[in-house]
Amino acid sequence: MNRLTITALLGTLLLSACATAPVPHDAPISSLRLIGEQRIALKQEFQGTSVGGLSGIDYDAASDSWVLESDDRSEINPARFYRARLDYDAQQFRSVKLESVHFFTQANGKPYPNLAHARLEQGDQVPDIETIRVDPRDGSLWYGSEGNRKVGLDPFVAHADRDGRYLATLPTPAMFRVSKEERGSRNNMTFEGLSFAPDGNSLWLGMEASLYQDAPLATPEQGSVVRITRLGRDGKVWGQYAYPIEPIASKPAPGRNGDNGVSEILALDDHRLLIVERAGVENAEGIYVNHVRIFEMDTTGATDIATLPALAGAAYVPARKRLLLDLEKSGLQRVDNLEGISWGPRLANGRRSLVMISDDNFNPLQVTQLLVFEVL
């Protein structure tokens, strides 16, 4: 074999190795390329339940399956999650197939009741489950619920087995409790994001909107700020950082509503996370237009605000952020109420895949869409 042949062979081997080599966790992300979209039909019947309200998603690598969580407050069916298969590669997203449904249970072993049937004086919780993660150690599940400020229920993070049976509640900072005064968590704007750190030793917990004492809510003219907290598995606070939210991307029609908040988080490494900012803006007909953007948050150099009881008027350095993708510029015909995001298995070229899911609120004017991206 001559020298030119050997050089060519070595070059081919090197290119092949580069194409399949894993991308390190801390590799910078330049952009996200949309591979494809699939949808689940409105209120699709599956094993005696109506599918919808899918506000959380995570990949279970051990079983090569996906966990899809519904934020149904046990009003249509008991609080639940689905297991599914997603068929995709770098070229196309072919299908979503639901395989099973599982019901979450409370500490007493019973399914979560809806508000009308809850016995609050006996410790019942009313579910509003917005985020779910598969434990990288054993495949168990962790999920966050927003509570209900109107009836005095605090938001919580629970740990369950693979089938949704309750194991424990994670202690969370007292500042997130609800109050009769304008302090603490706002109603329906609390624990919206959850993500394990890459080593699995800690979890990041994201608020949807600001605490009363931290800042006003975002408006089309002005942004806001939320707390993103890193917790050990025992609930000990490892750090907490201020994440600045963008102003609402458009103005609601006169007399209509609009908001912007964090709908999910996803850890990249020990100091960087992906943040999904989701704005809903109501038009004159009462239909919501969604503006969804993915940012990279970096806590390097940011102030640990865990001991600051209020951010309003306080001196602190917020986390840095940079825009990775505006979903309205991704080539999609429609951007719905995207609330869930998860890493998926690596593609054949070694790059990560990323999956998002939308919460249709069981509303015929919305859709349940799943999106697959290649991480560049």
C-alpha positions as CSV (number, residue, x, y, z in Angstrom):
1,M,0.0,0.0,0.0
2,N,1.6,3.3,-1.1
3,R,1.8,6.5,1.0
4,L,-1.0,8.2,-0.8
5,T,-3.4,5.3,-0.2
6,I,-2.5,5.2,3.5
7,T,-3.1,9.0,3.8
8,A,-6.4,8.7,2.1
9,L,-7.5,5.8,4.3
10,L,-6.5,7.6,7.5
11,G,-8.4,10.6,6.3
12,T,-11.5,8.5,5.7
13,L,-11.2,6.9,9.1
14,L,-10.8,10.3,10.8
15,L,-13.9,11.7,9.0
16,S,-15.9,8.7,10.0
17,A,-14.8,9.0,13.7
18,C,-15.8,12.7,13.7
19,A,-19.2,11.9,12.3
20,T,-20.0,9.4,15.0
21,A,-18.1,10.7,18.0
22,P,-20.3,11.9,20.9
23,V,-20.7,15.7,21.3
24,P,-19.5,16.7,24.8
25,H,-22.1,18.2,27.2
26,D,-20.3,21.5,27.3
27,A,-20.0,21.9,23.5
28,P,-21.5,25.3,22.5
29,I,-24.8,25.2,20.7
30,S,-24.9,27.4,17.5
31,S,-28.4,26.6,16.4
32,L,-31.3,24.1,16.2
33,R,-32.5,22.6,12.9
34,L,-36.1,21.5,12.7
35,I,-36.3,17.9,11.5
36,G,-40.1,17.5,11.6
37,E,-43.5,17.7,13.3
38,Q,-46.1,15.2,14.3
39,R,-49.5,15.9,16.0
40,I,-51.9,14.0,18.3
41,A,-55.6,14.5,17.5
42,L,-57.7,16.6,19.8
43,K,-59.0,14.5,22.8
44,Q,-57.7,11.3,21.1
45,E,-59.1,8.3,23.1
46,F,-56.4,6.0,24.5
47,Q,-57.0,3.2,27.0
48,G,-60.1,5.0,28.5
49,T,-58.6,8.5,28.7
50,S,-58.6,11.6,26.6
51,V,-55.2,12.6,25.4
52,G,-54.4,16.3,25.8
53,G,-52.8,19.0,28.0
54,L,-49.4,17.5,27.4
55,S,-47.2,20.0,29.1
56,G,-44.2,17.9,30.0
57,I,-42.0,15.4,28.1
58,D,-38.8,13.4,28.9
59,Y,-36.8,10.6,27.3
60,D,-36.3,7.3,29.1
61,A,-33.0,6.1,27.7
62,A,-33.2,2.7,29.5
63,S,-36.4,1.7,27.7
64,D,-35.9,4.0,24.6
65,S,-39.4,5.4,25.3
66,W,-40.9,8.8,26.1
67,V,-42.9,10.1,29.1
68,L,-45.6,12.6,28.2
69,E,-47.4,14.2,31.1
70,S,-50.8,15.8,31.1
71,D,-51.7,18.8,33.2
72,D,-55.3,17.7,33.4
73,R,-56.3,18.6,37.0
74,S,-58.1,15.3,37.3
75,E,-61.1,17.0,35.7
76,I,-61.4,14.9,32.5
77,N,-59.4,11.8,33.8
78,P,-57.2,11.4,36.9
79,A,-53.8,13.1,36.7
80,R,-51.7,10.9,34.5
81,F,-48.8,10.4,32.0
82,Y,-48.4,8.4,28.9
83,R,-45.5,6.3,27.6
84,A,-44.8,6.6,23.9
85,R,-42.5,5.7,21.0
86,L,-41.2,8.4,18.7
87,D,-39.8,7.3,15.4
88,Y,-37.4,9.8,13.9
89,D,-33.9,10.3,12.5
90,A,-31.9,13.2,11.1
91,Q,-34.0,13.2,7.9
92,Q,-37.6,13.0,9.1
93,F,-40.0,12.6,12.1
94,R,-42.2,9.7,11.1
95,S,-44.6,8.9,13.9
96,V,-45.7,9.1,17.5
97,K,-47.2,5.9,19.0
98,L,-48.8,5.9,22.5
99,E,-48.1,2.6,24.4
100,S,-49.6,3.0,27.9
101,V,-51.2,5.3,30.4
102,H,-50.3,5.6,34.1
103,F,-52.0,7.5,36.9
104,F,-50.1,9.5,39.5
105,T,-50.9,8.8,43.1
106,Q,-50.8,10.9,46.3
107,A,-49.0,9.9,49.5
108,N,-52.1,8.0,50.6
109,G,-51.9,5.8,47.5
110,K,-55.0,7.2,45.9
111,P,-55.2,9.1,42.6
112,Y,-55.2,12.8,42.7
113,P,-58.8,14.2,43.0
114,N,-60.1,17.3,41.2
115,L,-60.9,20.4,43.3
116,A,-64.6,19.5,43.5
117,H,-63.8,16.2,45.2
118,A,-60.7,17.1,47.1
119,R,-60.7,16.8,50.9
120,L,-58.2,19.5,51.6
121,E,-58.6,19.2,55.4
122,Q,-57.4,15.6,55.1
123,G,-54.3,16.6,53.1
124,D,-55.5,16.0,49.6
125,Q,-53.6,17.8,46.8
126,V,-55.2,19.1,43.7
127,P,-52.9,18.4,40.7
128,D,-51.6,20.9,38.2
129,I,-48.7,18.9,36.9
130,E,-46.6,20.9,34.5
131,T,-43.2,19.3,34.2
132,I,-41.8,15.7,34.5
133,R,-38.3,14.2,34.4
134,V,-36.9,10.6,34.3
135,D,-34.4,10.0,37.1
136,P,-31.1,9.1,35.3
137,R,-30.2,6.8,38.2
138,D,-33.1,4.4,38.3
139,G,-35.8,5.5,35.8
140,S,-38.2,6.7,38.5
141,L,-40.1,10.0,37.9
142,W,-40.0,13.5,39.4
143,Y,-42.7,16.0,38.6
144,G,-43.7,19.5,39.5
145,S,-47.2,20.8,40.3
146,E,-48.3,24.4,40.5
147,G,-50.6,24.1,43.5
148,N,-53.6,26.4,43.8
149,R,-53.2,29.7,45.5
150,K,-56.9,30.3,45.5
151,V,-57.5,27.5,48.0
152,G,-54.1,27.7,49.8
153,L,-52.3,24.8,48.1
154,D,-48.5,25.3,47.7
155,P,-46.7,24.2,44.6
156,F,-44.7,21.0,45.1
157,V,-42.2,18.6,43.5
158,A,-42.9,14.9,44.0
159,H,-40.9,11.7,43.4
160,A,-42.7,8.7,42.0
161,D,-41.8,5.2,40.8
162,R,-41.9,4.3,37.1
163,D,-45.6,3.8,37.2
164,G,-46.4,7.1,38.9
165,R,-46.8,5.7,42.5
166,Y,-45.8,8.3,45.1
167,L,-42.5,7.9,46.8
168,A,-41.7,11.3,48.4
169,T,-42.0,15.1,48.2
170,L,-38.9,17.1,47.6
171,P,-38.5,20.0,50.1
172,T,-38.5,23.3,48.3
173,P,-37.7,26.9,49.6
174,A,-40.4,28.5,51.8
175,M,-40.3,31.6,49.6
176,F,-42.4,29.7,47.0
177,R,-45.3,29.0,49.3
178,V,-48.6,30.8,48.6
179,S,-49.9,33.5,50.9
180,K,-53.1,35.4,51.4
181,E,-51.0,38.6,51.0
182,E,-49.2,39.6,47.8
183,R,-46.1,37.6,48.6
184,G,-44.8,34.3,47.4
185,S,-46.0,32.5,44.3
186,R,-48.7,33.8,42.0
187,N,-51.6,31.5,41.1
188,N,-50.9,29.2,38.1
189,M,-47.4,30.7,37.6
190,T,-45.2,28.6,39.8
191,F,-43.2,25.3,39.2
192,E,-43.2,25.1,35.5
193,G,-39.7,23.7,34.8
194,L,-37.6,20.8,36.1
195,S,-34.3,19.3,34.9
196,F,-31.7,17.0,36.3
197,A,-28.1,18.3,36.1
198,P,-26.1,16.0,33.7
199,D,-24.5,14.1,36.6
200,G,-27.9,13.4,38.1
201,N,-26.9,14.6,41.6
202,S,-29.1,17.7,41.6
203,L,-32.2,19.2,40.0
204,W,-32.9,22.6,38.6
205,L,-36.4,24.0,39.4
206,G,-37.8,26.8,37.3
207,M,-40.6,29.3,38.1
208,E,-43.0,30.4,35.3
209,A,-43.3,33.9,36.6
210,S,-41.9,36.3,39.2
211,L,-42.8,36.1,42.9
212,Y,-44.9,39.0,44.0
213,Q,-42.0,40.6,45.9
214,D,-39.5,40.2,43.1
215,A,-41.0,42.1,40.1
216,P,-44.2,42.8,38.2
217,L,-45.3,40.4,35.5
218,A,-44.0,41.0,32.0
219,T,-45.8,43.4,29.7
220,P,-45.2,44.3,26.0
221,E,-43.2,47.3,27.3
222,Q,-41.2,45.7,30.0
223,G,-39.7,42.3,30.9
224,S,-39.7,40.6,34.3
225,V,-37.5,38.2,36.3
226,V,-37.9,34.6,37.7
227,R,-35.9,32.5,40.1
228,I,-34.2,29.4,38.8
229,T,-33.1,27.2,41.7
230,R,-30.6,24.3,41.9
231,L,-31.6,21.7,44.6
232,G,-29.9,18.6,45.9
233,R,-31.8,15.4,46.0
234,D,-32.5,16.1,49.7
235,G,-34.0,19.6,48.8
236,K,-30.9,21.5,50.0
237,V,-30.4,24.7,47.9
238,W,-27.2,24.5,45.9
239,G,-27.8,27.9,44.3
240,Q,-30.5,30.2,43.0
241,Y,-30.2,32.7,40.1
242,A,-32.3,35.5,38.6
243,Y,-33.3,34.9,35.0
244,P,-34.5,38.0,33.1
245,I,-37.7,37.4,31.0
246,E,-38.3,39.2,27.8
247,P,-41.2,41.7,27.3
248,I,-44.3,40.1,25.7
249,A,-43.6,39.9,22.0
250,S,-46.8,41.5,20.8
251,K,-49.7,43.5,22.3
252,P,-53.0,41.9,23.1
253,A,-56.2,43.3,21.7
254,P,-57.9,46.0,23.8
255,G,-59.5,44.3,26.9
256,R,-57.7,41.0,26.2
257,N,-54.8,39.3,28.0
258,G,-51.2,38.6,27.3
259,D,-48.3,37.1,29.3
260,N,-44.8,35.7,29.0
261,G,-43.1,33.3,31.2
262,V,-40.8,30.3,31.5
263,S,-42.6,27.1,30.3
264,E,-39.7,24.6,30.8
265,I,-35.9,24.4,31.5
266,L,-33.3,21.8,30.4
267,A,-29.8,21.6,31.8
268,L,-26.8,21.7,29.5
269,D,-24.0,21.5,32.2
270,D,-23.3,22.8,35.7
271,H,-23.9,26.4,34.8
272,R,-25.9,26.5,31.6
273,L,-29.6,25.7,30.8
274,L,-31.9,26.0,27.9
275,I,-34.9,28.1,28.8
276,V,-38.2,28.0,26.9
277,E,-40.0,31.4,27.1
278,R,-43.6,31.0,26.0
279,A,-45.9,34.1,25.5
280,G,-49.6,33.8,24.9
281,V,-51.3,36.9,23.4
282,E,-55.1,37.1,23.0
283,N,-56.5,38.7,19.8
284,A,-59.8,40.5,19.4
285,E,-61.6,37.2,18.9
286,G,-60.2,35.8,22.1
287,I,-57.8,33.4,20.3
288,Y,-54.3,33.2,21.7
289,V,-51.2,33.7,19.5
290,N,-48.1,32.0,20.8
291,H,-44.6,33.4,20.7
292,V,-42.0,30.8,21.8
293,R,-38.3,31.3,22.0
294,I,-35.5,29.1,23.3
295,F,-32.7,30.9,25.2
296,E,-29.4,29.7,26.7
297,M,-29.1,30.8,30.3
298,D,-25.5,31.0,31.8
299,T,-25.1,31.4,35.6
300,T,-21.4,32.2,35.4
301,G,-20.8,35.4,37.3
302,A,-24.4,35.7,38.4
303,T,-25.4,36.4,42.0
304,D,-26.6,33.6,44.1
305,I,-29.9,35.1,45.3
306,A,-31.1,32.3,47.5
307,T,-30.8,34.5,50.6
308,L,-32.5,37.6,49.1
309,P,-36.1,37.6,50.3
310,A,-37.1,40.1,47.6
311,L,-35.4,41.1,44.3
312,A,-37.3,44.4,43.9
313,G,-34.9,47.1,44.9
314,A,-32.0,44.6,45.6
315,A,-28.6,44.7,44.0
316,Y,-27.7,41.6,42.1
317,V,-26.3,40.3,38.9
318,P,-28.8,38.3,36.8
319,A,-27.8,35.3,34.7
320,R,-26.8,35.9,31.2
321,K,-28.9,34.8,28.2
322,R,-28.6,34.4,24.5
323,L,-31.3,33.6,21.9
324,L,-30.9,30.2,20.3
325,L,-34.2,29.9,18.3
326,D,-37.3,31.9,17.7
327,L,-39.9,29.2,16.8
328,E,-41.7,31.7,14.6
329,K,-38.6,31.6,12.4
330,S,-38.1,27.9,12.4
331,G,-40.2,27.1,9.3
332,L,-43.2,25.9,11.1
333,Q,-46.7,26.7,9.7
334,R,-48.0,27.1,13.3
335,V,-46.5,27.6,16.7
336,D,-48.8,26.4,19.5
337,N,-48.5,26.4,23.3
338,L,-45.1,24.7,23.5
339,E,-44.5,23.8,27.2
340,G,-42.2,20.7,27.2
341,I,-38.6,20.1,26.0
342,S,-36.3,17.1,26.4
343,W,-33.1,15.8,25.1
344,G,-33.6,12.7,22.9
345,P,-31.2,10.0,21.7
346,R,-28.2,11.0,19.6
347,L,-28.7,10.9,15.8
348,A,-26.6,8.8,13.6
349,N,-24.2,11.7,13.0
350,G,-23.5,11.9,16.7
351,R,-25.4,15.1,17.3
352,R,-28.0,15.5,20.0
353,S,-31.7,15.5,19.2
354,L,-34.2,17.8,21.0
355,V,-37.9,17.3,21.3
356,M,-40.7,19.8,22.2
357,I,-44.4,19.2,22.9
358,S,-47.3,21.6,23.1
359,D,-50.2,21.7,25.6
360,D,-53.5,22.1,23.7
361,N,-55.5,22.7,26.9
362,F,-58.1,20.3,25.4
363,N,-59.1,23.3,23.3
364,P,-60.4,22.7,19.7
365,L,-58.6,26.0,18.7
366,Q,-55.2,24.5,19.6
367,V,-53.2,21.5,18.7
368,T,-50.9,19.0,20.3
369,Q,-47.7,19.2,18.3
370,L,-44.4,17.4,18.8
371,L,-41.3,18.8,17.2
372,V,-37.9,17.2,16.7
373,F,-34.7,19.3,16.2
374,E,-31.1,18.5,15.5
375,V,-28.7,20.3,17.8
376,L,-26.0,22.0,15.8
